[in-house]
């Protein structure tokens, strides 16, 4: 199992942070344009337990990936967890948590994932996948900084 964690603080009220992050469509703002994100969401785009949605992205040039996710747990204004139902990873669970701190809201993304293909997958994770995830969250940090500002 591999783990990726990113924490940052944005200078907003909990209500504003939750409204943004708990809307699945916010992924459009948090995903680089070159990944060509397309979301398929039935009904509302608000996170709720049992909510499923499909993402299609190009993680690499000429590689289109379909990814079905399910929101498995929600505690409003505290956290929500999504997991991959079908997609490129052997397993993927993403815990999004929000905590009020002195200067705003601390946002933590904690991802536990397994790669397919045994030793080849482990090797690919070390040279490519882990770096792609980090770059994606670098982009997200920059987008959040532009939208809300960051507490340094």
C-alpha positions as CSV (number, residue, x, y, z in Angstrom):
1,X,0.0,0.0,0.0
2,X,1.2,3.5,-0.9
3,X,0.2,6.7,0.8
4,X,0.2,10.3,-0.3
5,X,-0.6,13.2,2.1
6,X,-0.9,16.9,1.4
7,X,-2.0,19.5,3.9
8,X,-2.6,23.2,3.4
9,X,-4.5,26.0,5.1
10,X,-6.8,28.4,3.2
11,X,-8.0,31.6,4.8
12,X,-11.8,31.0,4.6
13,X,-14.7,30.0,6.8
14,X,-15.7,26.3,7.1
15,X,-18.9,27.0,5.2
16,X,-17.0,28.3,2.2
17,X,-14.4,25.5,2.2
18,X,-17.1,22.8,2.6
19,X,-19.2,24.3,-0.2
20,X,-16.3,24.2,-2.6
21,X,-14.8,20.8,-1.8
22,X,-18.0,18.9,-1.4
23,X,-19.1,19.8,-4.9
24,X,-17.8,17.1,-7.2
25,X,-17.8,19.7,-10.1
26,X,-15.0,21.5,-8.3
27,X,-12.7,18.9,-9.7
28,X,-12.8,20.9,-13.0
29,X,-11.0,23.7,-11.2
30,X,-8.5,21.4,-9.5
31,X,-7.5,19.3,-12.5
32,X,-5.0,20.6,-15.1
33,X,-6.5,21.3,-18.5
34,X,-4.1,18.9,-20.3
35,X,-5.7,16.0,-18.4
36,X,-9.0,16.8,-20.2
37,X,-11.3,15.9,-17.3
38,X,-14.8,14.9,-18.1
39,X,-17.3,14.1,-15.3
40,X,-20.4,12.1,-15.5
41,X,-22.6,12.8,-12.5
42,X,-26.3,11.8,-12.2
43,X,-28.4,14.3,-10.2
44,X,-26.8,16.7,-7.8
45,X,-23.0,17.1,-7.7
46,X,-22.9,17.4,-3.9
47,X,-21.1,14.6,-2.1
48,X,-23.3,12.2,-0.2
49,X,-22.8,8.6,1.0
50,X,-23.3,6.2,-1.9
51,X,-22.9,8.9,-4.6
52,X,-21.1,7.5,-7.6
53,X,-19.6,9.4,-10.5
54,X,-17.4,8.7,-13.5
55,X,-14.3,10.7,-14.4
56,X,-12.4,10.4,-17.7
57,X,-8.9,11.9,-17.8
58,X,-5.8,11.8,-19.9
59,X,-3.1,11.2,-17.2
60,X,-0.5,10.8,-20.0
61,X,-0.7,12.0,-23.7
62,X,-2.8,9.6,-25.8
63,X,-3.9,7.6,-22.7
64,X,-7.6,8.1,-21.8
65,X,-8.6,6.5,-18.5
66,X,-12.1,5.9,-17.1
67,X,-12.4,6.0,-13.3
68,X,-15.6,5.3,-11.3
69,X,-15.7,6.6,-7.8
70,X,-18.1,6.3,-4.9
71,X,-18.4,8.5,-1.9
72,X,-18.3,6.0,1.0
73,X,-18.5,8.2,4.0
74,X,-19.4,11.8,4.7
75,X,-19.3,13.8,7.9
76,X,-20.5,17.3,6.9
77,X,-18.0,20.1,7.5
78,X,-15.4,17.6,8.7
79,X,-14.5,15.0,6.0
80,X,-15.6,12.8,3.2
81,X,-14.0,9.7,1.7
82,X,-14.2,8.5,-1.9
83,X,-12.9,5.2,-3.2
84,X,-12.3,3.9,-6.7
85,X,-14.9,1.4,-7.8
86,X,-13.3,0.8,-11.2
87,X,-10.2,2.4,-12.7
88,X,-6.5,2.3,-13.1
89,X,-5.4,1.4,-9.6
90,X,-5.7,-1.9,-7.8
91,X,-7.2,0.2,-5.0
92,X,-7.6,3.9,-4.2
93,X,-9.2,5.6,-1.2
94,X,-9.0,9.4,-0.8
95,X,-9.8,10.9,2.6
96,X,-10.6,14.7,2.4
97,X,-10.6,16.3,5.8
98,X,-11.3,19.9,7.0
99,X,-10.4,21.4,10.3
100,X,-10.8,24.9,11.7
101,X,-7.5,26.4,12.7
102,X,-6.5,29.9,13.8
103,X,-6.2,31.5,10.4
104,X,-8.7,29.5,8.4
105,X,-9.4,25.9,7.4
106,X,-6.7,23.2,7.3
107,X,-7.4,21.0,4.3
108,X,-5.8,17.5,4.2
109,X,-5.9,15.0,1.4
110,X,-4.8,11.5,2.4
111,X,-4.7,8.9,-0.3
112,X,-4.0,5.2,0.2
113,X,-3.5,3.3,-3.1
114,X,-2.2,0.1,-4.6
115,X,-0.9,-0.2,-8.1
116,X,-1.6,-3.2,-10.3
117,X,1.0,-5.4,-12.1
118,X,3.1,-6.5,-9.1
119,X,6.7,-5.5,-9.2
120,X,6.3,-3.7,-12.5
121,X,3.5,-1.6,-10.9
122,X,5.7,-0.9,-7.9
123,X,8.5,0.3,-10.1
124,X,6.2,2.4,-12.2
125,X,4.9,4.0,-9.0
126,X,8.4,5.0,-7.9
127,X,9.4,6.5,-11.2
128,X,6.1,7.9,-12.5
129,X,2.8,7.5,-10.6
130,X,3.9,9.1,-7.2
131,X,5.4,12.0,-9.1
132,X,2.2,12.5,-11.2
133,X,0.1,12.5,-8.0
134,X,2.5,15.1,-6.4
135,X,2.3,17.3,-9.5
136,X,-1.5,17.1,-9.6
137,X,-1.6,18.3,-5.9
138,X,1.0,21.0,-6.7
139,X,-1.4,22.2,-9.3
140,X,-4.4,22.0,-6.9
141,X,-2.4,24.0,-4.3
142,X,-1.7,26.7,-6.9
143,X,-5.4,26.8,-8.0
144,X,-6.6,27.0,-4.3
145,X,-4.0,29.8,-3.7
146,X,-5.4,31.7,-6.7
147,X,-9.0,31.2,-5.6
148,X,-8.8,31.6,-1.8
149,X,-5.2,32.5,-0.9
150,X,-3.1,30.3,1.4
151,X,-1.9,30.7,4.9
152,X,1.8,30.4,4.9
